[in-house]
Amino acid sequence: MLDEHLIGPRKSYLCGDTVTIADHCGASLLTVGEIIGCDFSASPNIDRWLRNVKALPTWHQWSHGFEGRVASCKGKAF
């Protein structure tokens, strides 16, 4: 639903071409899975959208602690 209908192949963000709070909230929920090695390469629109959100300067301002946790769990079995 998210990949094909909400984001689709043409939108940069959830609500179109402008980032909103929905993007930050949605991306923070989905990226929690990165701790256990989830990726969204099988869902190309989600994968592209997450790359767009992670490229925002605001993403790194508040996610640097989380990114450290993801790095510390890389390669561990869950």
LUMMIDREN-622295 format. One record per atom (N, C-alpha, C, CB): residue in three letters; x, y, z; atom name. Coordinates in Angstrom, 1 decimal. Glycine has a CB too. Example, Ala and Ser with C-alpha at 12.3 -4.5 7.8 and 13.67 -1.06 7.14 Angstrom:
# residues 2
Ala	13.2	-5.7	7.8	N $
Ala	12.3	-4.5	7.8	CA $
Ala	13.2	-3.3	7.8	C $
Ala	11.3	-4.5	9.0	CB $
Ser	12.8	-2.2	7.1	N $
Ser	13.7	-1.1	7.1	CA $
Ser	12.9	0.0	7.9	C $
Ser	14.1	-0.6	5.7	CB $
***
This chain:
# residues 78
Met	0.8	-1.2	0.0	N $
Met	0.0	0.0	0.0	CA $
Met	0.9	1.3	0.0	C $
Met	-0.9	0.0	1.2	CB $
Leu	1.8	1.3	0.9	N $
Leu	2.7	2.5	1.0	CA $
Leu	3.5	2.6	-0.3	C $
Leu	3.7	2.4	2.2	CB $
Asp	4.1	1.5	-0.7	N $
Asp	5.0	1.6	-1.9	CA $
Asp	4.3	2.0	-3.2	C $
Asp	5.7	0.3	-2.1	CB $
Glu	3.2	1.3	-3.5	N $
Glu	2.6	1.6	-4.8	CA $
Glu	1.5	2.6	-4.8	C $
Glu	2.0	0.3	-5.2	CB $
His	0.8	2.8	-3.6	N $
His	-0.3	3.8	-3.7	CA $
His	-0.1	5.1	-3.0	C $
His	-1.5	3.1	-3.0	CB $
Leu	0.6	5.1	-1.8	N $
Leu	0.8	6.4	-1.1	CA $
Leu	2.0	7.1	-1.7	C $
Leu	1.0	6.1	0.4	CB $
Ile	3.1	6.4	-1.9	N $
Ile	4.3	7.1	-2.4	CA $
Ile	4.2	7.0	-4.0	C $
Ile	5.6	6.5	-1.9	CB $
Gly	4.2	5.8	-4.5	N $
Gly	4.1	5.7	-5.9	CA $
Gly	5.4	6.1	-6.6	C $
Gly	3.0	6.5	-6.5	CB $
Pro	5.5	6.0	-7.9	N $
Pro	6.7	6.3	-8.6	CA $
Pro	7.0	7.7	-8.8	C $
Pro	6.7	5.6	-9.9	CB $
Arg	6.1	8.6	-8.6	N $
Arg	6.3	10.0	-8.9	CA $
Arg	6.5	11.0	-7.7	C $
Arg	5.1	10.5	-9.7	CB $
Lys	6.1	10.6	-6.5	N $
Lys	6.2	11.4	-5.4	CA $
Lys	7.6	11.4	-4.7	C $
Lys	5.1	11.1	-4.3	CB $
Ser	8.1	12.5	-4.3	N $
Ser	9.4	12.5	-3.6	CA $
Ser	9.1	12.3	-2.1	C $
Ser	10.1	13.9	-3.8	CB $
Tyr	8.0	12.7	-1.6	N $
Tyr	7.6	12.6	-0.2	CA $
Tyr	6.2	12.1	-0.1	C $
Tyr	7.8	13.9	0.6	CB $
Leu	5.7	11.8	1.1	N $
Leu	4.4	11.2	1.3	CA $
Leu	3.3	12.0	0.8	C $
Leu	4.2	10.9	2.7	CB $
Cys	3.4	13.3	0.9	N $
Cys	2.3	14.2	0.5	CA $
Cys	2.6	15.0	-0.8	C $
Cys	2.0	15.2	1.6	CB $
Gly	3.6	14.5	-1.6	N $
Gly	3.9	15.2	-2.8	CA $
Gly	5.4	15.5	-2.9	C $
Gly	3.1	16.4	-3.0	CB $
Asp	5.7	16.7	-3.3	N $
Asp	7.1	17.1	-3.5	CA $
Asp	7.7	17.9	-2.4	C $
Asp	7.2	17.8	-4.8	CB $
Thr	6.9	18.1	-1.3	N $
Thr	7.3	18.9	-0.2	CA $
Thr	7.4	18.0	1.0	C $
Thr	6.4	20.1	0.0	CB $
Val	8.4	18.0	1.8	N $
Val	8.5	17.2	3.0	CA $
Val	7.6	17.8	4.1	C $
Val	10.0	17.2	3.5	CB $
Thr	6.9	16.9	4.8	N $
Thr	6.0	17.3	5.9	CA $
Thr	6.4	16.4	7.1	C $
Thr	4.5	17.0	5.5	CB $
Ile	5.7	16.7	8.2	N $
Ile	5.9	15.9	9.4	CA $
Ile	5.6	14.5	9.2	C $
Ile	5.0	16.5	10.5	CB $
Ala	4.7	14.2	8.3	N $
Ala	4.3	12.8	8.0	CA $
Ala	5.6	12.0	7.5	C $
Ala	3.2	12.7	6.9	CB $
Asp	6.5	12.7	6.8	N $
Asp	7.7	12.0	6.3	CA $
Asp	8.6	11.7	7.4	C $
Asp	8.4	12.9	5.3	CB $
His	8.8	12.6	8.3	N $
His	9.6	12.4	9.5	CA $
His	9.1	11.3	10.4	C $
His	9.9	13.7	10.3	CB $
Cys	7.8	11.3	10.6	N $
Cys	7.2	10.3	11.5	CA $
Cys	7.2	8.9	10.8	C $
Cys	5.7	10.7	11.8	CB $
Gly	6.8	8.9	9.6	N $
Gly	6.8	7.6	8.9	CA $
Gly	8.2	7.0	8.7	C $
Gly	6.2	7.8	7.5	CB $
Ala	9.2	7.8	8.4	N $
Ala	10.6	7.3	8.2	CA $
Ala	11.1	6.9	9.5	C $
Ala	11.4	8.4	7.6	CB $
Ser	10.8	7.5	10.6	N $
Ser	11.3	7.1	11.9	CA $
Ser	10.7	5.7	12.3	C $
Ser	11.0	8.1	13.0	CB $
Leu	9.5	5.5	11.9	N $
Leu	8.9	4.2	12.2	CA $
Leu	9.6	3.1	11.4	C $
Leu	7.4	4.2	11.9	CB $
Leu	9.7	3.3	10.1	N $
Leu	10.3	2.3	9.2	CA $
Leu	11.8	2.0	9.5	C $
Leu	10.1	2.7	7.8	CB $
Thr	12.5	3.0	9.8	N $
Thr	14.0	2.8	10.0	CA $
Thr	14.3	2.1	11.3	C $
Thr	14.7	4.2	10.0	CB $
Val	13.4	1.9	12.2	N $
Val	13.6	1.1	13.4	CA $
Val	14.0	-0.3	12.9	C $
Val	12.4	1.1	14.3	CB $
Gly	13.5	-0.8	11.9	N $
Gly	13.8	-2.1	11.4	CA $
Gly	15.3	-2.2	10.9	C $
Gly	12.9	-2.4	10.2	CB $
Glu	16.0	-1.1	10.7	N $
Glu	17.4	-1.2	10.3	CA $
Glu	18.2	-1.8	11.4	C $
Glu	17.9	0.2	9.9	CB $
Ile	17.8	-1.7	12.6	N $
Ile	18.5	-2.3	13.7	CA $
Ile	18.7	-3.8	13.6	C $
Ile	17.8	-2.0	15.1	CB $
Ile	17.7	-4.4	13.0	N $
Ile	17.8	-5.9	12.8	CA $
Ile	18.1	-6.2	11.4	C $
Ile	16.5	-6.5	13.3	CB $
Gly	18.4	-5.2	10.6	N $
Gly	18.9	-5.5	9.2	CA $
Gly	17.8	-5.4	8.1	C $
Gly	19.5	-6.8	9.1	CB $
Cys	16.6	-4.9	8.4	N $
Cys	15.6	-4.7	7.4	CA $
Cys	16.1	-3.7	6.3	C $
Cys	14.3	-4.3	8.0	CB $
Asp	15.7	-4.0	5.1	N $
Asp	15.9	-3.0	4.1	CA $
Asp	14.7	-3.0	3.2	C $
Asp	17.2	-3.3	3.2	CB $
Phe	14.5	-2.0	2.4	N $
Phe	13.3	-1.9	1.6	CA $
Phe	13.6	-1.9	0.1	C $
Phe	12.6	-0.6	1.9	CB $
Ser	14.7	-2.6	-0.3	N $
Ser	15.1	-2.7	-1.7	CA $
Ser	14.0	-3.4	-2.5	C $
Ser	16.4	-3.4	-1.8	CB $
Ala	13.3	-4.3	-1.9	N $
Ala	12.2	-4.9	-2.7	CA $
Ala	11.0	-4.0	-2.9	C $
Ala	11.7	-6.2	-1.9	CB $
Ser	11.0	-2.9	-2.3	N $
Ser	9.9	-1.9	-2.5	CA $
Ser	10.6	-0.6	-2.9	C $
Ser	9.1	-1.6	-1.1	CB $
Pro	10.8	-0.4	-4.2	N $
Pro	11.6	0.7	-4.8	CA $
Pro	11.1	2.1	-4.4	C $
Pro	11.7	0.5	-6.2	CB $
Asn	9.8	2.3	-4.3	N $
Asn	9.3	3.6	-4.0	CA $
Asn	9.6	4.0	-2.5	C $
Asn	7.8	3.7	-4.3	CB $
Ile	9.5	3.0	-1.7	N $
Ile	9.8	3.2	-0.2	CA $
Ile	11.3	3.5	-0.1	C $
Ile	9.3	2.0	0.6	CB $
Asp	12.1	2.6	-0.8	N $
Asp	13.5	2.8	-0.7	CA $
Asp	13.9	4.2	-1.1	C $
Asp	14.2	1.7	-1.6	CB $
Arg	13.4	4.7	-2.3	N $
Arg	13.7	6.0	-2.8	CA $
Arg	13.2	7.1	-1.8	C $
Arg	13.0	6.2	-4.1	CB $
Trp	12.0	6.9	-1.3	N $
Trp	11.5	7.9	-0.3	CA $
Trp	12.4	8.0	0.9	C $
Trp	10.1	7.5	0.1	CB $
Leu	12.8	6.8	1.5	N $
Leu	13.6	6.8	2.6	CA $
Leu	15.0	7.5	2.3	C $
Leu	13.9	5.4	3.2	CB $
Arg	15.5	7.3	1.2	N $
Arg	16.8	8.0	0.8	CA $
Arg	16.5	9.5	0.7	C $
Arg	17.3	7.5	-0.6	CB $
Asn	15.4	9.9	0.2	N $
Asn	15.1	11.4	0.2	CA $
Asn	15.0	11.9	1.6	C $
Asn	13.7	11.6	-0.6	CB $
Val	14.3	11.3	2.5	N $
Val	14.2	11.8	3.8	CA $
Val	15.5	11.8	4.5	C $
Val	13.2	10.9	4.6	CB $
Lys	16.3	10.7	4.4	N $
Lys	17.6	10.7	5.0	CA $
Lys	18.6	11.7	4.5	C $
Lys	18.2	9.3	4.9	CB $
Ala	18.3	12.2	3.3	N $
Ala	19.2	13.3	2.7	CA $
Ala	18.9	14.7	3.2	C $
Ala	19.0	13.3	1.2	CB $
Leu	17.8	14.8	4.0	N $
Leu	17.4	16.1	4.5	CA $
Leu	18.4	16.5	5.7	C $
Leu	15.9	16.1	5.0	CB $
Pro	18.8	17.7	5.8	N $
Pro	19.6	18.1	6.9	CA $
Pro	18.9	17.9	8.3	C $
Pro	20.0	19.6	6.8	CB $
Thr	17.6	18.0	8.3	N $
Thr	16.9	17.8	9.5	CA $
Thr	16.9	16.4	10.0	C $
Thr	15.5	18.3	9.4	CB $
Trp	17.0	15.4	9.1	N $
Trp	17.1	14.0	9.5	CA $
Trp	18.3	13.8	10.4	C $
Trp	17.1	13.1	8.2	CB $
His	19.4	14.3	10.0	N $
His	20.7	14.0	10.7	CA $
His	20.8	14.8	12.0	C $
His	21.9	14.3	9.9	CB $
Gln	20.0	15.8	12.1	N $
Gln	20.1	16.6	13.3	CA $
Gln	19.5	15.8	14.5	C $
Gln	19.3	17.9	13.2	CB $
Trp	18.5	15.0	14.3	N $
Trp	17.8	14.4	15.4	CA $
Trp	18.0	12.8	15.4	C $
Trp	16.4	14.7	15.4	CB $
Ser	18.6	12.3	14.3	N $
Ser	18.7	10.8	14.2	CA $
Ser	20.1	10.3	14.5	C $
Ser	18.3	10.4	12.9	CB $
His	21.1	11.2	14.8	N $
His	22.5	10.7	14.9	CA $
His	22.6	9.6	16.0	C $
His	23.4	11.9	15.2	CB $
Gly	21.9	9.7	17.1	N $
Gly	22.0	8.7	18.1	CA $
Gly	21.4	7.4	17.6	C $
Gly	21.2	9.2	19.4	CB $
Phe	20.4	7.4	16.9	N $
Phe	19.8	6.2	16.4	CA $
Phe	20.7	5.6	15.3	C $
Phe	18.4	6.5	15.7	CB $
Glu	21.3	6.4	14.5	N $
Glu	22.2	5.9	13.5	CA $
Glu	23.4	5.1	14.2	C $
Glu	22.8	7.0	12.6	CB $
Gly	23.9	5.6	15.3	N $
Gly	24.9	5.0	16.1	CA $
Gly	24.4	3.6	16.6	C $
Gly	25.3	5.8	17.3	CB $
Arg	23.2	3.5	17.0	N $
Arg	22.6	2.2	17.5	CA $
Arg	22.6	1.2	16.3	C $
Arg	21.2	2.5	18.1	CB $
Val	22.1	1.7	15.2	N $
Val	22.1	0.8	14.0	CA $
Val	23.5	0.3	13.7	C $
Val	21.5	1.6	12.8	CB $
Ala	24.4	1.2	13.7	N $
Ala	25.8	0.8	13.4	CA $
Ala	26.3	-0.3	14.4	C $
Ala	26.7	1.9	13.3	CB $
Ser	26.0	-0.1	15.7	N $
Ser	26.4	-1.0	16.7	CA $
Ser	25.8	-2.4	16.6	C $
Ser	26.2	-0.4	18.1	CB $
Cys	24.7	-2.5	15.9	N $
Cys	24.0	-3.8	15.8	CA $
Cys	24.3	-4.5	14.4	C $
Cys	22.5	-3.6	15.9	CB $
Lys	25.0	-3.8	13.6	N $
Lys	25.2	-4.3	12.2	CA $
Lys	26.0	-5.7	12.3	C $
Lys	26.0	-3.3	11.4	CB $
Gly	25.5	-6.6	11.6	N $
Gly	26.1	-8.0	11.5	CA $
Gly	25.7	-8.9	12.7	C $
Gly	27.5	-7.8	11.6	CB $
Lys	24.9	-8.4	13.6	N $
Lys	24.5	-9.3	14.7	CA $
Lys	23.3	-10.1	14.3	C $
Lys	24.2	-8.5	16.0	CB $
Ala	23.2	-11.3	14.8	N $
Ala	22.0	-12.2	14.5	CA $
Ala	20.9	-11.8	15.4	C $
Ala	22.4	-13.7	14.6	CB $
Phe	19.7	-11.8	14.9	N $
Phe	18.5	-11.5	15.7	CA $
Phe	17.5	-12.6	15.4	C $
Phe	17.9	-10.1	15.3	CB $
***
